[in-house]
């Protein structure tokens, strides 16, 4: 997290609730014939959404976008969508799931692969928000989300004390 960014830590319980809330919203937007998960961040919400919506056809698209887990760099497609899923009407009836849309760069790349897919993220930032069809929580562009799979248990100082030291 760089200077001036706000921290938004998300617990496993909160993330599970938010991903289930996403599934509730998506249930009304379907039906979907397949789910495409943007790895790695989309793996956890995709598993929850697939369970809740009864989806069994699950595909991954693997894109590398962060150089050092903090700064977004050049996008690199490590694994594209399978031909079988891509042939489903350019994505019509396909649900694409990710944990977060930040600048929208990854979403644009996947949207080019599946132009008619329904894009859903748990969290959205303003620059990327126009690229998703469904999301649960919007955070400011200067917020860094700490996902539960990126954290361990440790002491956190109170907000007032942290702001005096920072």
C-alpha positions in Angstrom: 0.0 0.0 0.0 1.5 3.4 -1.0 1.3 6.6 1.0 -2.1 8.2 1.1 -4.0 5.0 0.5 -6.7 3.8 2.8 -6.7 0.3 4.2 -9.8 -1.9 3.9 -9.1 -5.2 5.6 -11.7 -7.9 4.8 -12.1 -11.0 7.0 -13.0 -14.4 5.8 -16.5 -14.1 7.3 -17.1 -10.7 5.6 -15.8 -11.9 2.3 -18.1 -15.0 2.4 -21.1 -12.8 3.2 -20.2 -10.4 0.4 -19.7 -13.2 -2.1 -23.0 -14.8 -1.1 -24.7 -11.4 -1.6 -23.2 -11.3 -5.0 -24.7 -14.7 -5.8 -28.1 -13.4 -4.6 -27.9 -10.5 -7.1 -26.6 -12.8 -9.9 -29.4 -15.3 -9.4 -31.8 -12.7 -10.8 -29.5 -11.8 -13.7 -29.1 -15.4 -14.9 -29.4 -18.1 -15.9 -25.8 -18.7 -16.7 -24.4 -21.8 -18.6 -20.8 -21.4 -17.4 -18.7 -19.4 -15.0 -15.3 -18.0 -16.0 -13.1 -17.1 -13.0 -10.3 -14.5 -13.3 -7.4 -16.0 -11.3 -6.1 -15.7 -8.8 -8.3 -13.3 -6.9 -11.5 -14.6 -8.5 -11.0 -18.2 -7.3 -12.6 -17.8 -3.9 -15.7 -15.8 -5.0 -16.2 -18.0 -8.0 -16.3 -21.1 -5.8 -18.9 -19.5 -3.6 -21.0 -18.1 -6.5 -20.8 -21.4 -8.4 -22.0 -23.3 -5.4 -24.9 -20.9 -4.7 -26.0 -20.8 -8.4 -25.5 -24.5 -9.0 -23.0 -23.9 -11.8 -20.8 -26.9 -12.8 -19.0 -25.6 -15.9 -16.2 -23.5 -14.5 -13.3 -22.2 -16.5 -10.4 -20.0 -15.6 -8.6 -17.2 -17.4 -5.2 -16.5 -16.0 -3.9 -12.9 -16.2 -0.9 -11.5 -14.5 -1.3 -7.8 -13.7 0.6 -7.0 -10.5 4.4 -6.7 -10.5 4.9 -6.9 -6.7 1.4 -7.4 -5.3 1.1 -3.6 -4.9 1.6 -2.0 -8.3 -0.2 -2.9 -11.5 2.0 -3.5 -14.4 1.8 -4.8 -18.0 -1.0 -7.3 -18.5 0.0 -10.8 -19.6 -2.5 -13.5 -20.5 -1.0 -16.7 -19.0 -4.0 -18.9 -20.0 -7.0 -17.8 -22.1 -10.6 -19.1 -22.1 -11.2 -22.5 -23.6 -12.7 -22.7 -27.1 -15.7 -24.5 -25.8 -16.6 -21.7 -23.4 -15.6 -18.9 -25.9 -17.9 -20.4 -28.4 -20.9 -19.9 -26.2 -22.2 -16.9 -28.2 -19.1 -14.7 -27.5 -19.9 -15.1 -23.8 -23.7 -14.9 -23.9 -24.8 -16.9 -20.9 -21.3 -16.8 -19.4 -20.7 -15.3 -16.0 -17.2 -13.8 -15.3 -16.3 -13.5 -11.7 -13.4 -11.6 -10.0 -12.7 -10.4 -6.5 -12.2 -6.7 -7.5 -12.3 -4.4 -10.5 -9.6 -1.7 -9.9 -8.6 0.3 -13.0 -10.5 -2.0 -15.3 -7.5 -3.1 -17.3 -8.0 -6.8 -16.6 -11.8 -6.5 -17.1 -11.2 -4.9 -20.5 -9.0 -7.7 -21.6 -11.4 -10.4 -20.6 -14.3 -8.4 -22.0 -12.5 -8.5 -25.4 -12.4 -12.3 -25.1 -16.1 -12.6 -24.0 -17.9 -9.4 -25.2 -21.4 -10.6 -24.2 -20.5 -12.2 -20.8 -22.0 -10.9 -17.6 -19.2 -9.4 -15.4 -19.4 -9.6 -11.6 -17.0 -8.6 -8.9 -17.4 -8.5 -5.1 -15.7 -5.1 -4.9 -15.4 -2.2 -7.4 -13.4 1.0 -7.6 -14.6 4.0 -9.6 -12.2 3.6 -12.6 -13.2 0.0 -13.2 -16.9 0.1 -12.1 -18.3 0.9 -15.6 -16.8 -2.4 -16.9 -18.8 -4.7 -14.5 -22.5 -5.5 -14.6 -22.9 -6.5 -11.0 -20.9 -5.8 -7.8 -21.5 -5.6 -4.1 -19.4 -2.9 -2.5 -17.7 0.2 -4.1 -14.6 1.5 -2.4 -12.6 4.7 -3.3 -9.8 4.5 -5.9 -7.3 5.2 -3.2 -8.3 2.2 -1.1 -6.2 -0.9 -0.8 -8.3 -4.0 -0.1 -6.5 -6.5 2.1 -8.2 -9.9 1.2 -8.3 -12.6 3.9 -6.0 -14.9 1.8 -3.3 -12.2 1.9 -3.3 -11.6 5.6 -2.2 -13.4 8.8 -3.4 -12.6 12.3 -1.5 -9.7 14.0 -2.1 -6.7 16.2 -3.7 -3.7 14.5 -3.3 -0.3 16.2 -6.5 1.8 16.7 -7.4 4.1 13.8 -6.8 7.3 15.8 -3.4 6.1 17.0 -2.3 5.0 13.5 -3.3 8.4 12.0 -1.2 10.3 14.6 1.9 8.2 13.8 1.4 8.3 10.0 
